[in-house]
């Protein structure tokens, strides 16, 4: 089995935020300016590493709250020799609204977010009535939001909030993107659980 050399902080692809008030300097994260894509809730990095390998002319940021998951992303990306991937440890909604520079992101990927199924907890859902406004601010012209979930009721909420927003219009999910699975999705497919997908383009 291939092993990695002992990692120094300089080697890590996990970006340590200098501030949680000032917006991120993308030039500090990536040496090469390229179109940016962001995955909110990157899990163990399975999707992000695969999509970054297939798209070396794009930069990718994975947002995760759990450090253990970010470390998995870091190991996988370094093992693949990727320089176009970074991980950031912070809450997804906060990052998009307050730290991501406006109009810098070509795509936002949100795959299998916590559905918070109990009615009293639904206010915690990432995709809510405010999310289209926040996403619109972050995206470049024609930028897209890609959504996936296995939770039918949450999926309907996603469709409702984006469908009622004048800031977005429905779009198609490219086949090559649908074929790149997350760690959760692989497990769900093995158990016969259907993936529900939707895509919206910034107007």
C-alpha positions, 0 to 999 in steps of 0.5 A, spaced: 500 500 500 502 506 498 504 511 504 505 518 504 511 522 507 510 525 514 506 531 513 508 538 515 503 544 516 505 547 509 504 540 506 496 540 508 491 541 503 486 544 509 486 551 509 487 554 516 482 561 516 486 567 518 479 570 520 472 568 520 470 575 519 474 577 513 472 574 506 477 568 504 483 570 499 482 565 493 489 567 491 492 565 498 489 558 497 490 557 490 497 558 486 493 558 479 487 562 478 481 558 475 474 557 475 472 555 482 467 550 485 465 549 492 462 542 495 458 544 502 459 538 506 464 534 503 464 528 507 470 524 506 472 527 500 470 521 495 466 526 490 471 532 491 477 528 489 474 524 483 471 531 480 478 535 481 482 529 478 477 529 472 477 537 472 484 539 473 483 546 470 478 548 476 479 549 483 475 546 488 474 547 496 471 542 500 467 545 506 466 540 512 465 541 520 468 535 522 476 535 522 476 527 521 473 528 515 477 533 512 483 529 514 481 524 509 479 529 504 487 531 505 490 524 505 486 522 498 487 529 495 495 528 496 495 521 494 492 523 488 497 529 487 492 534 486 494 541 487 487 544 485 483 542 492 483 545 499 479 543 505 476 548 510 473 547 517 467 551 518 459 551 517 457 551 510 452 556 511 456 561 514 462 560 509 458 561 503 454 567 506 460 571 509 467 568 507 466 566 500 468 572 495 462 574 491 461 572 484 467 568 484 464 561 484 462 557 478 458 551 482 456 549 488 455 542 490 450 540 496 450 532 496 446 529 502 446 534 507 443 533 514 435 532 512 433 534 520 427 530 519 424 532 525 419 538 524 422 542 530 429 541 527 427 543 520 430 550 521 437 547 521 436 545 514 442 548 509 437 549 503 432 553 506 428 560 503 434 564 504 439 559 501 438 561 494 439 569 495 446 567 499 448 562 493 446 567 488 451 572 491 457 567 491 456 565 484 458 567 477 454 569 471 451 562 469 453 559 475 450 553 478 447 549 484 447 542 484 443 538 489 442 531 491 439 527 497 435 521 498 430 524 503 424 525 499 420 531 503 427 535 503 428 534 496 421 537 495 423 543 500 429 544 495 425 544 489 420 549 492 425 554 495 429 554 488 422 554 484 419 560 487 426 564 487 426 569 481 434 568 482 434 561 479 432 557 473 432 549 473 437 546 469 440 539 467 445 535 471 451 533 466 451 525 465 459 526 467 457 529 473 452 524 475 456 519 475 461 521 480 458 519 487 459 521 494 461 516 499 454 516 502 451 515 495 455 509 494 452 506 500 445 508 498 446 505 491 448 498 494 442 498 498 437 500 493 436 507 495 434 512 490 438 518 489 434 525 488 437 530 483 436 537 481 440 543 478 439 550 478 442 556 474 443 563 476 439 568 472 
